């Protein structure tokens, strides 16, 4: 086996890395609370609908739930799966292409096969 | 391990090939496997043409004719064209980007063996006498009604082979994204690498629909499913959609690498940088993207309604724009170049008019109202043979001559190569040009025989004679390969003399670690730039000579594929024999054990010592 190269960070690099890690942690905790908050709202809306609270009709909460779901997926990808960081351009391109096809093809099926 | 040739027993050599994870050897395996199936598909084509050479012929029965057309199409697309292109991709793309292997060598080997066993499975149907007979598209109502095990062979065989293709596609994506040499930015990649990249991305998105479609078909036929059975609430049209969502990108997966090969050829033999390189890249990506938006143009006559037909017609015609960009760029690459008409160049020059003819008839069919007239006629047969033979097969034959020295270290005979070209080229146009008119005169596709005196007799005879010309061309090529291998005259790094990209700066065939030092890339056509600046070796190293990490070979990919092959027979005979279910389970367990063995074994590969590399360098006179 070849020798494994060990790279030692300089103090400046070390402090930069620590600062970055701290920022990233702060972002993650914030996003995590936001996601829990969104989930809470979603559940309360459904409960309110079940309880027959005025104004929480099915046609109101289903689109809102869909919207929240999309936001949650975005947060998940960008904050917890680190897609917001550098060097993720290619995976993003492939994911968006896949998502686009995954949207267009069912749309076509819905309009020309099942309708 | 040493790169110096050693005498090995036959068994050791065979074991070496069965366990190889070297991209160059896997490239050769793909090439040989694809070549074998190309010959089988070609024989099927000759039998079809012989049946049709005169009216009311009784050479083959109606059932056998259906078997022949189905297996001809399936074999040529899945088992000949794709593997042959994968052969060239494997052999050349890692060299073009300055890499020592693909990103996942083990997966590469698994991809090959799955293709091989899938192809074998499909063709064993001939020995059992129950052959797929619903056309290569296997439309569901027909394929569900088909008696015997023919369609089962189709569904399972393609499932196994398709899995291998998907793996190969992912492997090339990761390789091209991650393993480019220092300095090789995306916009410095040779066009063959670019087209391989886009084709692999298309494989990534197009093969999962095929997998799903084939699974649904398998369930319908073998496990009591009703996905396509309208009597039970299924929908037979869904199969057509799923098949063409895969099928249309598939034909672009075939043609894009062909475009890449021709781009290399035009550039090398015109001694010019490819004209409009950025627009070529853009056109490639655009074709790849639009390829997913047009599948329903295969289904205009299904009755999707005028709105759907109009949308898909417009999308289809849009593809003519990037394709036109490519054609003009090739013409302008030749324009003013210092042209040498070698065999590969001859193929490239023949390709442009042939492919344009196929493209123009494609736009004709893209117009939905006209397609109602042309549908299911010989015009369609003529069209897709013009694009696939005039595009893909000419590219494969051209690449066979162009890359033969890089793959095998010898030069195919140029004179014989030109004989092959002329026989094949004339035969090709003779066979398929007249079929456009046969379509206009009303001859339908997929008919077993036709009655005399409908004005089709002479045209069909001409077509059959053309097919024999093509066969002669291929036989001359095989003869060429054999005598070249017997003479075995080794050639230098760049036998064509004008190589522009990295593969031409290393030995033919390259040493098993490809590059002694990873090269530094300073622009498009790296080797050409280095040579113009007085660096005769064509390479500037980006690193000192050091130990090289290499993967170990493994027999496990073959065993995994073998397990799936066995399981396929079990699935097929499950309902009618007692042993069926047992064999199905045994095969799957066999595969899982092989997978577990791979996961549990800690194989970290080995290192080639610096001393060995220095010794090789010294032997070559200090050059890379």
Interface residues (C-beta under 8 A of the other chain):
Chain A: X1 X2 X90 X94 X97 X98 X101 X104 X105 X108 X109 X111 X112 X113
Chain B: X177 X201 X204 X205 X235 X237 X238 X241 X245 X289 X292 X293 X296 X304 X305 X308 X546 X547 X549 X607
